[in-house]
Amino acid sequence: MSAIDRLYKKDNYTIQKSINLEDRLYTELKQIVDNEYDATISDIVNICIEDLISSGNIKYYAKPKDEITIYRSVMIRKENVEALNKITQETGISLTRLVNISMKVFLDKYNK
């Protein structure tokens, strides 16, 4: 991927979404942002979503029984929202669940 491919087009703006994020996943992403990258949580969440979408391999992951969720606002790219809505229509998995799945998949890869 060239450097220019990492830029977003103006029509792929961010949309504010308020969703329930699993606290453990959110905390892990926050630690990564605070300690390693010059990025926001929303930037990392968009990377998680893009990684999940590009893999084309979406495996349902239920929220752990003892996990709490936190209602957070996240800025998600328009194209990512559209792709997640399409997946929701095809699979019945909610947008919130898909975002949490994408975060878990990303963190599993990151922690290997």
Wavefront OBJ file of the C-alpha trace (Angstrom):
o trace
v 0.000 0.000 0.000
v 1.392 3.365 -0.961
v 1.257 6.381 1.327
v -1.434 8.024 -0.790
v -3.695 4.981 -0.299
v -3.820 5.737 3.425
v -5.598 9.062 2.835
v -9.381 9.349 3.000
v -11.430 11.105 0.334
v -13.525 14.096 1.427
v -16.755 12.219 0.723
v -15.711 9.527 3.231
v -16.363 11.807 6.185
v -16.882 10.638 9.751
v -20.285 10.048 11.302
v -20.815 10.188 15.034
v -22.231 6.917 16.347
v -23.075 6.287 19.969
v -22.685 2.595 20.669
v -22.132 0.188 23.557
v -18.481 -0.847 23.581
v -17.190 -3.662 25.732
v -15.174 -2.115 28.527
v -12.247 -4.549 28.286
v -11.850 -3.997 24.548
v -12.182 -0.225 24.877
v -9.609 -0.156 27.698
v -7.112 -2.187 25.665
v -7.516 0.116 22.661
v -7.139 3.162 24.900
v -3.863 1.797 26.276
v -2.562 1.275 22.744
v -3.516 4.825 21.797
v -2.057 6.318 24.970
v 1.229 4.400 24.810
v 2.072 3.710 21.192
v 0.282 5.617 18.458
v -0.547 9.169 17.516
v -4.195 8.349 16.948
v -7.587 8.658 18.566
v -9.805 5.825 19.721
v -12.030 6.583 16.712
v -9.028 6.236 14.367
v -8.214 2.827 15.817
v -11.867 1.717 15.744
v -12.011 2.624 12.035
v -8.873 0.556 11.432
v -10.482 -2.343 13.301
v -13.607 -2.073 11.139
v -11.634 -1.773 7.890
v -9.564 -4.820 8.840
v -12.702 -6.860 9.555
v -14.390 -5.756 6.321
v -11.324 -6.487 4.190
v -10.943 -9.965 5.704
v -14.483 -10.882 4.652
v -14.435 -13.415 7.479
v -16.956 -12.338 10.091
v -17.391 -14.788 12.925
v -19.985 -14.005 15.542
v -18.532 -13.337 18.963
v -21.016 -13.045 21.793
v -20.442 -10.537 24.551
v -18.780 -12.294 27.487
v -21.213 -12.961 30.319
v -19.467 -10.809 32.939
v -18.474 -7.999 30.561
v -19.881 -4.541 31.059
v -20.516 -2.188 28.175
v -19.965 1.533 28.087
v -22.068 3.841 25.919
v -19.503 5.816 23.892
v -19.521 8.150 20.933
v -17.200 7.100 18.147
v -16.530 8.836 14.835
v -16.868 6.149 12.154
v -16.085 6.712 8.479
v -19.135 6.852 6.180
v -17.897 3.952 4.028
v -17.376 1.838 7.137
v -20.895 2.590 8.391
v -22.320 1.649 4.980
v -20.331 -1.601 4.902
v -21.403 -2.487 8.440
v -25.054 -1.747 7.600
v -24.787 -4.073 4.589
v -23.307 -6.826 6.777
v -26.085 -6.246 9.317
v -28.711 -6.723 6.612
v -27.028 -9.930 5.390
v -26.271 -11.508 8.780
v -28.626 -9.902 11.294
v -25.653 -8.981 13.511
v -26.116 -5.460 14.879
v -23.758 -2.613 14.047
v -22.759 -2.411 17.721
v -21.924 -6.116 17.845
v -19.943 -5.824 14.581
v -17.862 -2.963 15.987
v -17.101 -5.002 19.109
v -16.250 -8.039 16.964
v -13.890 -5.913 14.867
v -12.180 -4.598 18.005
v -11.741 -8.125 19.379
v -10.327 -9.466 16.092
v -7.914 -6.521 15.877
v -6.743 -6.955 19.469
v -6.304 -10.719 19.010
v -4.011 -10.027 16.035
v -2.251 -7.168 17.822
v -1.512 -9.247 20.931
v -0.007 -12.196 19.004
l 1 2 3 4 5 6 7 8 9 10 11 12 13 14 15 16 17 18 19 20 21 22 23 24 25 26 27 28 29 30 31 32 33 34 35 36 37 38 39 40 41 42 43 44 45 46 47 48 49 50 51 52 53 54 55 56 57 58 59 60 61 62 63 64 65 66 67 68 69 70 71 72 73 74 75 76 77 78 79 80 81 82 83 84 85 86 87 88 89 90 91 92 93 94 95 96 97 98 99 100 101 102 103 104 105 106 107 108 109 110 111 112
